[in-house]
Amino acid sequence: MSKFVAILLLSVILAGCVGIGTAQPDCDEMSALRIKISTVMTPEKFKMWVEETYHLPSEGVTLTPITQLPQLHAYVVRWRQNSLWYSAGFEESMITNIGVTAEWLSAGDLIVCLGEPEYYAATYGLTGEGMMELDFNLLFLDQGVIAGGAKFYPTNTEQPPAITDDFPINSLMFRQPGSADDLLQRQFGLYPQETYIRIVNSYKPWPGYWDSIKTEPKIQ
């Protein structure tokens, strides 16, 4: 059931080291959000924490029940600050995941905060809008973080451009730490089986060097 809540959360997140609520998620904020995962706390109490921490009025933080899962008492808490959107999912008074958009955050910035990822996925291909899309995703197992971003190019850009440490990251999902299989299942488990298998197979061990990153064809 938690996978279903995760998909609902992802549908409302726009995906586009100083202190909480800056123009991008910084190291301190990432740490503050990560430690909330699996915390036993009522959605109402978490809403109050958000209001106090982000200095928001009560009406600036919404609390919405997931009516499709009444037996789990599932809720979503959403808020916005500095053009960033946040969404926290609850089941049975436990925080299961927190999603946040990122702005002007690079892959290098993220690695400074979280350390090197265990896995990455890089794909390149044509979008439905007629642009070439370069997708880059990182998996941090010990932190329970899945991060990703994309860059777009004209259709005549046949070869995928190199991915470097300034690649923009525009979405973060914080979950309970676990294995790669655990995190990917929680994130993508409700996708069609064939698509899910292709997503899982696109992840490779982090090579340690940016120029060693390999890009595969885009998953359709």
FENUR-V757334 format. One line per field, one symbol per residue. ss: DSSP state (2 for helix, 1 for strand, 0 for the rest). burial: 1 if it has 9 or more other C-alpha atoms within 8 Angstrom, else 0. A space follows every 50 residues. Layout:
BEGIN
ss=???
burial=???
END
This chain:
BEGIN
ss=02222222222200000000000000222222220000010022222222 22200002221111102222220011111110011111111001111111 11111122222222000011111111000001111111110000111111 11100000000000000111111100000222222222000022222222 22011000022200011000
burial=00101110100010000011111111111100110010001010011101 10010100011110010000001111111100011111111011111111 11101111011011011111111111000011111111111011111111 00001000000000001111111111110000111111100000110110 01100100010010100100
END
